Amino acid sequence: MNEHQEPTVSPELRDPSAQVSGTHASTSPEHRVAHQREELRGLLVLRYSMEKNYVHDAGVPATRQIMDKAEQELERRGFKPGADGIDLDRLFDPS
C-alpha cells in the first residue's frame, strides 16, 4: 500500500483531439495498469476502513460473521479460500 505509484495521465497531458470510443479514453497499457493499481489501492483502503469501523461499531463477533459470509460468497463465485489475502482464523484467533 505504501509503494510509490506512477500517476495516471494528468488532465493537462490529455490530448483533446484524441477520439474517445465508448466510455474509455484511449490510453497506453502502462497508464491503464497504473490506473487499475490506484483503484485497487483505494478499494483496499476502503475495505480495511470499513472492517475497522465494523469492529468498533458492531464488535468483533459480528465483524467475524460478516467477513466469514463475504469469504463464503467469494468461494461460491469460484475463488479459492483466502484468495482475498485475509486468513480469518489467524486474524481473529492469533494464538
N, C-alpha and C positions, 0 to 999 in steps of 0.2 A: 504494500500500500504506500510505503514511503518512497518507492522507487521513482526517480525523475521520469516524467513522461514528456515526450515531444508534443508540443501543442498541435492541435488540428489547424487547418488553414484559417488564418485570421481574416476577418471580413475585408480588410483593406487590400489583401492579396488576391481576393477572388476576382476572377475575370468576368466582368459584367456581360461580355459578349458571348460567353460560353452558353451553349444550348443546354437547357435542363430538360431531361426526359423523365416523365413521371414525377415522383416526389423527391428524387435524389439528384443532387448535383453531380456532375462528372468530376471525380477526384481520383488521385493515384491510389494504388493498393496500400502504400505506406500511410497515407492520410486516413484511409478507411480503418486500417488496423489501429492507428493512434486514437481515432475517434471511438472505436469499439472498446479499447482498453480503458479509456477515460469513462465511458459509460458503465463498464463493468465495475470500475473503482467506485463510482457513485452509487451503484446498486449495492455493493458490498457494505459501504459506509451506512447506507440507509438500513440495510438488514441488521447490522450489528447495533445500530442505534435503536431500532425497534425492539430487538431482543433485550437490550439493556433496560429499556423502558418497561417491557413486559415484566421483567424480574422485579423492578421497582414497584410497579403498579399492581400486578396480579400475583406476584410471589413466584418462588422457584418451582413448586409443583405444577402450577398452571402453565408456566413457560415451558417446562419439560414436556407437558402434554401437547402443547401447540407445536413444538419442534418435532416431537415424535410423529404427529399427524402430517406435518409437512414432509418429513422423510418418507413416510408411507406413501404419500401421494407421488413423490418423485419415483419411488420404486414401482408404483402402479403404472407410471408412464414410461418405464423401461430403464431407468437409471439404476446403477448398482448402489447398494448400501454404502453410505459415506461419500458418495460422489460430490456432494456439496462441500466437502472438506471439513465437516464437523463430526467428530466422534462424540456422540451424545453421552455414551457411558463414561468416557474419560472426562468430559466436561462436567457432568453432574455427579459422578461418583469417582472422584480423583484418587481414592485410596487403593 
